[in-house]
Amino acid sequence: MECDPLPAEIIVVEQTGHVEREIKKILSQFGNKGHLIELKIPNAQMARNEGARVAQSEILLFLDDDVVPDRHLIGAHLKNYSDCSIHAIAGFYLEPGEKASDIINVKTWWRPLTKIEKVPALYNKRIESPLWPSCNGSIRKEVFMKIGGFDERFEYTFLDDTDLSVRLLRAGYRCVHDPAARIVHLKEPSGGKRPVRPEDEVIAPRARWGNWVYFFLINWGILGLGELFYRCRTHVFRRPYLLRPRKFLKAVSEFIGGSVLGLRMLRMGRRLAKFN
């Protein structure tokens, strides 16, 4: 409500099973431009696809429920789309304890095999971006529909927007990091179907392994095995675990369980959104 300009419409997708009265009150101030969708099953990817399905605007702006937007956020996103060659904008965001940076260390983010690169979300300069963040990212609705939106097979919220980024760039679309489109991302630990805190047991719980297996194999096939081998070495066969057998056995168990989960997801294939 404090943004200038205001959004043409606002869509809230609630997936906790309980809608706060304050949410309905604020949405009512938008009149017929405010929409509330309630999902019975928590799934952030399904929620985003449902929001896009309802949206009437040509430009979609996706925000998480734990962000504080800059007053000029919407205008900053919109001004980019006067350039027809731009199809998506990766917004700037800071997480707790972070500061904006004018320095970027350009290097492969994952490993050389997949060549996914990452432009830090806190980078202060405009640059072409290979990654599009779902917590502060806008995209032309037509493009979003053509690539099938979010893959709803990612029930665990991890790598889902990276997967969309891979499909976006492979389809030949252009994404730009715009530091003028700013939010603060609070990183709330609960709500919806957020990832569990893996440090309570091991670095990588089975749900994370499941997404890794699915993501790398469905996008890179056999080359993805190299990425999984690297993560197995850094998240299972690590010195602190090897010195503590209980931790090591737990890490191995999570790896095996997650691999089975990921292969099952892979066998079922993508679950992209269908738009009329």
C-alpha positions, 0 to 999 in steps of 0.5 A: 500500500506504500509503494509508488506506483501501486500495483495494478492488482495484488494476489495473495496465495495462502497455503497455511490453512488459516487466513489472517483477518488483517490480510483480508482487510488490506486486500479489501482496500484494493477493491476488485484488484485484490485477490485471495487464493487459498490452497489446501496443500502447501506447495510454493510452486503451485501457489505461484502458478495459481497466482499467475493463472489468475493475474490479468496483468502483462507483467508478473512480479513474484514476492515472498511473504517475508519481504519488505519492499522498497517504496519504488519497487514496482516502478523500478521493475516496470520501467525495464519492460519498455525494452522489448528485449528484456523478458525478466528482471532479477531484483536486488535483495538483502538478507539478514546481516548482508550489505550491498556490494559494488564488487562481484566475483564472477565464477561458476557457482555450482561446478564447471560441468553445468556452468550455472553462474550466479550474480549476487542479489546484493550486487549494486550494479546492473548486469545480465543475470543467469538466475531469476529469484522468486522472492523478488523477480518479475517476468512477462506473463506470456514468457512465464506461460510459454516455459510452463511456469514453476515445476510443481514437482519441487514440493520442497522449496529449494532450487525451484526458481533456479530450475525456472531460470535454466529453462528461461535461458535455454529458451532464449529469453533475457534476464537482467539484474536490476539493483533499483528493484529492491527488497529486504528478505527477512528469511522467516524460518517457518510458514508454507512449506519452507525447508527444514533447518538441516543443521539440526541433524546434518547439512543436507536432509533427504528432501534437499538431496531429492531436489538435487538429484532431480534438478541436476539429472533432469536438466543435465542428464549424466553430466549431473552425476558429477555435481551429485558426486561433488555434493556427496563428498562435501555433505556426506564424506566430510571430516566432522562426520567421519569423526562422529560415526552417528552423524556419518550414518545419519548423513548416509541415510539422508543421502540414500533416502533423498536419492530414492526420492529424487529418482522417483521424481525423475521417473514421474517427470516434470509437472509444469503448469498448464495455462489456457 
